[in-house]
Amino acid sequence: MKTKNHSSHYPEEYTRGWVEFFYQRFVVSESTLIPRLETESLVREAIAFARINKPDICIDIGTGSWAIVLSLLSAIHIPHVYATDISKNALTVAQRNMENHGKNITLITGDLLEQFFENTLLENNKSILLVTNLPYIKQDDWEHMSEDTKYEPMLALFWWTNTGFELYEKLFLQVNTFIEKYTPSNLTILAEMGEDQKDIATHILKSYGWEFSFFQDLRAIERFMRIKIR
Ligand SMILES: C[S@@+](CC[C@H](N)C(=O)[O-])C[C@H]1O[C@@H](n2cnc3c(N)ncnc32)[C@H](O)[C@@H]1O
C-alpha cells in the first residue's frame, strides 16, 4: 500500500486537507475523491436546472465530499436534499463539510438508491432532481492513470468491468423501481460520465425510451448526461 512518504506524487490536496471547488473550500481526505474542475460544469447545469424547474427534492448519489450538492445549495435553495454514498469513510468527511457550510442535508449510507426502497424516505408526487458523478473508469485504464490519482479511493474511481458504465446501468435499473415507489411528478438526472462513454450511454438510454441529451465540460467535451425521465 502506498503512503504519502513514499512518493512525490502524493496529492497536495490530501496533505493540506482541503480543495477549492466552485469558489469554496471543501475538506478532503484519502477517503474521498478530490473534486475535479470539470465537475463544476455539472454543478452549473444543476443550478441552471433548479432555477427554472424548482425541484422539491435533490439527491446526490455517490456524493463523496459533498462538493456537488453543497455547491448547488450555495446558489439555490432546494427544500429537501439527500446525499448517498456507499463509503462510510467518505460520509465522515462529508459531514464535516456540511457543518462548515451550514447546510442541512440528509446523509444516507448505501448502494446507489437502495435505501430509498428499503425505507420510505420521500413523499409521493414530488419534483425530483438526481445529480451524480459515479465511478466510471474502466479496468483497462488503470495503467494510464496519473500517479497522483492512484492515491485516491479505488471505490471512487473504478467500476471493475469492461466499459466502466455498469454502475450507471445499475442506477438506471434502480430508477425504474424508484419511479414505481415514489411516482415523482418530474424526475431528471444530471450525471457525469467518461469522455469516451457517449456511445454506450446513448445505446443504453435509448433502450429505456427516456428523453436525453449531453452537455459539455469546459474543454467542450460532451461528458455529462441530462436525462428527463418524466
Ligand atoms: C467519482 S466519485 C465522486 C465524488 C463526488 N461526487 C465528486 O464529484 O467529487 C464517486 C463516489 O461514488 C461513491 N460510490 C461508489 N460506488 C457507489 C455505490 N454503489 N453507491 C453509492 N455510492 C457509490 C464513491 O464512494 C465515491 O464517493
Ligand as a Chemical Component Dictionary entry (heavy atoms), coordinates in Angstrom:
data_LIG
# 
_chem_comp.id                   LIG 
_chem_comp.type                 NON-POLYMER 
_chem_comp.pdbx_formal_charge   0 
_chem_comp.three_letter_code    LIG 
# 
loop_
_chem_comp_atom.comp_id 
_chem_comp_atom.atom_id 
_chem_comp_atom.alt_atom_id 
_chem_comp_atom.type_symbol 
_chem_comp_atom.charge 
_chem_comp_atom.model_Cartn_x 
_chem_comp_atom.model_Cartn_y 
_chem_comp_atom.model_Cartn_z 
_chem_comp_atom.pdbx_ordinal 
LIG C1  C1  C 0  -16.217 9.770  -8.761 1  
LIG S1  S1  S 1  -16.540 9.832  -7.011 2  
LIG C2  C2  C 0  -17.478 11.323 -6.948 3  
LIG C3  C3  C 0  -17.435 12.043 -5.636 4  
LIG C4  C4  C 0  -18.107 13.419 -5.666 5  
LIG N1  N1  N 0  -19.497 13.301 -6.017 6  
LIG C5  C5  C 0  -17.384 14.323 -6.650 7  
LIG O1  O1  O 0  -17.901 14.552 -7.742 8  
LIG O2  O2  O -1 -16.322 14.800 -6.300 9  
LIG C6  C6  C 0  -17.731 8.547  -6.840 10 
LIG C7  C7  C 0  -18.336 8.382  -5.451 11 
LIG O3  O3  O 0  -19.316 7.328  -5.545 12 
LIG C8  C8  C 0  -19.217 6.510  -4.399 13 
LIG N2  N2  N 0  -19.742 5.184  -4.757 14 
LIG C9  C9  C 0  -19.115 4.163  -5.375 15 
LIG N3  N3  N 0  -19.946 3.135  -5.567 16 
LIG C10 C10 C 0  -21.146 3.510  -5.045 17 
LIG C11 C11 C 0  -22.409 2.885  -4.925 18 
LIG N4  N4  N 0  -22.619 1.658  -5.391 19 
LIG N5  N5  N 0  -23.420 3.564  -4.311 20 
LIG C12 C12 C 0  -23.213 4.821  -3.825 21 
LIG N6  N6  N 0  -22.030 5.466  -3.913 22 
LIG C13 C13 C 0  -21.016 4.823  -4.520 23 
LIG C14 C14 C 0  -17.741 6.523  -4.030 24 
LIG O4  O4  O 0  -17.543 6.176  -2.668 25 
LIG C15 C15 C 0  -17.371 7.986  -4.359 26 
LIG O5  O5  O 0  -17.547 8.822  -3.236 27 
# 
loop_
_chem_comp_bond.comp_id 
_chem_comp_bond.atom_id_1 
_chem_comp_bond.atom_id_2 
_chem_comp_bond.value_order 
_chem_comp_bond.pdbx_ordinal 
LIG C1  S1  SING 1  
LIG S1  C2  SING 2  
LIG S1  C6  SING 3  
LIG C2  C3  SING 4  
LIG C3  C4  SING 5  
LIG C4  N1  SING 6  
LIG C4  C5  SING 7  
LIG C5  O1  DOUB 8  
LIG C5  O2  SING 9  
LIG C6  C7  SING 10 
LIG C7  O3  SING 11 
LIG C7  C15 SING 12 
LIG O3  C8  SING 13 
LIG C8  N2  SING 14 
LIG C8  C14 SING 15 
LIG N2  C9  SING 16 
LIG N2  C13 SING 17 
LIG C9  N3  DOUB 18 
LIG N3  C10 SING 19 
LIG C10 C11 SING 20 
LIG C10 C13 DOUB 21 
LIG C11 N4  SING 22 
LIG C11 N5  DOUB 23 
LIG N5  C12 SING 24 
LIG C12 N6  DOUB 25 
LIG N6  C13 SING 26 
LIG C14 O4  SING 27 
LIG C14 C15 SING 28 
LIG C15 O5  SING 29 
# 
